[in-house]
Amino acid sequence: MSDTPLATPREDPGLHRQDHRRGELRVYLGAAPGVGKTFAMLGEGRRRRDRGADVVVGFVETHGRERTAEQIADLEIIPRKALEYHGATFEEMNVDAVLARRPDVALVDELAHSNVPGSRNAKRWHDVRELLDAGINVISTVNIQHLESLNDVVESITGVKQRETIPDDVVRAADQIELVDMAPEALRRRMAHGNIYVAEKIDAALGNYFRVGNLTALRELALLWVTDQVDAALDDYRQRHGIEQPWETRERVVVAITGAPGSENLIRRAARIAQRAHGELFGVHVRSDTGLAAPSSERVAEHRRLLEEVGGEYREITGGDVAAALIDFARAENATQIVLGASRRSRWQELVQGSVINRVIRLSGPIDVHVISQDDAEEGTTGLRLPIPHFVLSPLPPRRQTVGWIVAAAGLPLLTVALANLRGELGLPSVLLLYLVFVMVVAAAGGVFPALAAAIAGSLLANYYFTPPLYRFTIAEYENLLALILFLIAACIVSVLVDRVGRSRLETTRARAEADSMAALAGSLAEEGALPALVRHLRSTFGMQAVTLLHRANGTWHVEAEAGADPPTSPDDADVVKEIGRDRVLVMTGPPLVDGDQRVLNALGEQLATAVETRRLHGEAARAITLAQANDLRAALLQAVSHDLRTPLASIKASISSVRAHDVAWSPDQIDEFHATIEEETDRLDALVANLLDMSRIQAGALQVNIRPVGLEEVVPAAIASLGSRAKDIVVKTVETLPAVAADPALLERALANLLDNAASASPPDQPARIEAGAVAGRVDVRIVDHGPGIPRHDRERVFQPFQRLVDHGTGVGLGLAIARGFVDAMGGELTLEDTPGGGVTMVVGLPRAV
């Protein structure tokens, strides 16, 4: 069954409650094993039982911890279900029994657990979902390292890869998430007191996974993840209740990124404000509602890098009204403070173009607005122009058009009065030329609409006041009529030409902005993670609610990349659909696009297609790397055959030739030495050939595995005996009462022999290698310890690759550790490498416990 949250386990409608109420899920989240998640879950179950609820234990693993077992006490336990797998018996939760029992609450431990093959579902969270669908409330536990989104981060911190993962959405969908927190020092004390692992495991755990640095980092990850869920829940609550006023649950500072010179100080000042308040910093660059960038894109990129260096997050939003866009973003992020740079505009410029700062202050409401002085601030605080779509005739913003109307309404009467006083000195041609100049001024100030109105009004005023007969809208002479008509035509032509000049300038700005936007994206196309970044860029570019890249396979749409809230999962759910190559579409929800947006979308769509192709090329490159590695393996094999195999053959040949020589009289002792050499080199040759054959079987996937319960008291002595004299100093520290493990005895013996041989070769004479074993967490760990030179952390995966001899301990082709890991993996176990306290390497073979 798939691990994706979209997969649905099998359901039995008859198991659902009559009211079809879905059960509630409560999850106890921990940063590391041992913080007390299971203890807290059992405590909650007992409290609910005491309040009258019907509570059962669906599955709880005590891991041998006495206090955890005491918490179960008299809680009803649903018998587990035994399953056979590879000849071994394993226990899993009996989902059918829990559904048949129909309790109010079921306690189910380890939500991310993978069920044994043959179980009802592949994952335990699938089992839990069935219980929830049946109306049963579930209380469960999970560790932060099992969350899919954090799995790689945890591995990079701890060096341990978690194979059992759970989609974040499953945990996020829980009705309640409670963090079980514990300080790293307190957790280590619990470990040292034996409250988490058995004694044999404590030293290794404290020196590896449970180091203070690891636990601190894991704790921070858990706190941050839970904080994000709290923020999401708060945003959802405010949205559902129509609350637009920000709640100051956490300081969030928004600084306007403008691209203007001198804004570096503004960003640093905003960072200091956020740091003093222990809050978050967002840098916002507002772009026009046509999706075009501001002209100063290079400086914006520099300011973005500076913002990220001081710990801020960069965002791009769109909007024709800069102030309103800033306020909308601040409210969406529940921001408490906005930082703007002081404007250096003149009063005339503020009158004509308006003041963004004043408008932000008027719209801010309870959000604090900081206006920071700037020495080198350019015109405006946003660095944005406000071009309007192509279907509007005038390219000027409404405020400029308003100024044009004011100039026309106030200037025409004043000009007419002035010309009327000069009627004796000026003729009709001069009057019309002066009116034409005035129309040009109006066109430059307010665009074509006020200019056309001024031209019409000017022709009427010239007819009334300066064309005989005066003070009447009649014209006595045809020459005057022609002059007025020509004036009107010329005025209209001038108005249109001024409009076209403005439109041409806008188109130049648009083209430059498009080029800047494409250039900003071109550098990321070669990166493997370019696709999600491009989708996020598209969403911010066009101000969409959500954007999704879909790929159709077998008649079904699959999500390849997405951004935004509630992204569409099919073209039918989208407002805008754009085809991207074959069987791929880009779907967006949000406002409709205008012509200019469509052109930019087409260009960005080509970029997106390039990113898809880049990802395909990355896949081919990965396959090429695999082939290259296979070629390297062949070359190493040839080298091993040509050198390491020929060396024992040469010794055997020389010894046999010496024995058969008739011209030399060898003593009995010398002949015995030749025989010993032949036997020793033959054994060495046999071991090399066996390793090569084993490696070939592992590489070809032809390894035959017979899993059955195996006792370590049988396998360990056999592995040591197979080493002969090389194992004479190995110290064995195992417990006779160890449970049996589910393994192939022959493969396990060979794996342990290789590891012991390697450890014996690495250990100094005064500190021999040792092997010890102990049961922990439902499995048995076999630890092969040496006190040799150790292996650097960056080489720890290389030692498990074929033909790698990072430390030369003697003869061999470097296959021992590779074969050991291959055998252990084939048996369903895990081979890991840890530091030995005091120096050296500890190989840990983790095997499932046989039931």
Secondary structure, 3 states (H helix, E strand, C coil): CCCCCCCCCCCCHHHCCCCCCCCCEEEEEECCCCCCHHHHHHHHHHHHHHCCCCEEEEECCCCCCHHHHHHHCCCEECCCEEEEECCEEEEECCHHHHHHHCCCEEEECCCCCECCCCCCCCEHHHHHHHHHHCCCEEEEEEEHHHEHHHHHHHHHHHCCCCCCCECHHHHHCCCEEEEECCCHHHHHHHHHCCCCCCHHHHHHHHHCCCCHHHHHHHHHHHHHHHHHHHHHHHHHHHHHCCCCCCCCCCCEEEEECCCCCCHHHHHHHHHHHHHHCCCEEEEEEEECCCCCCCCCHHHHHHHHHHHHHCCCEEEEEECCCHHHHHHHHHHHCCCCEEEEECCCCCHHHHHHHCCHHHHHHHHHCCCEEEEECCCCCCCCCCCCCCCCCCCCCCCCCHHHHHHHHHHHHHHHHHHHHHHHHCCCCCCHHHHHHHHHHHHHHHHHHHCHHHHHHHHHHHHHHHHHHHCCCCCCCCCCCHHHHHHHHHHHHHHHHHHHHHHHHHHHHHHHHHHHHHHHHHHHHHCCCCCCCHHHHHHHHHHHHHCCCEEEEEEEECCEEEEEEEEECCCCCCHHHCCEEEECCCCEEEEEECCCCCHHHHHHHHHHHHHHHHHHHHHHHHHHHHHHHHHHHHHHHHHHHHHHHHHHCHHHHHHHHHHHHHHHCCCCCCCHHHHHHHHHHHHHHHHHHHHHHHHHHHHHHHHHCCCCCCCEEECHHHHHHHHHHCCHHHHCCCEEECCCCCCCEEECHHHHHHHHHHHHHHHHHHCCCCCCCEEEEEEECCEEEEEEECCCCCCCHHHCCHHHCCCCCCCCCCCCCCCHHHHHHHHHHHCCCEEEEEECCCCCEEEEEEEEECC
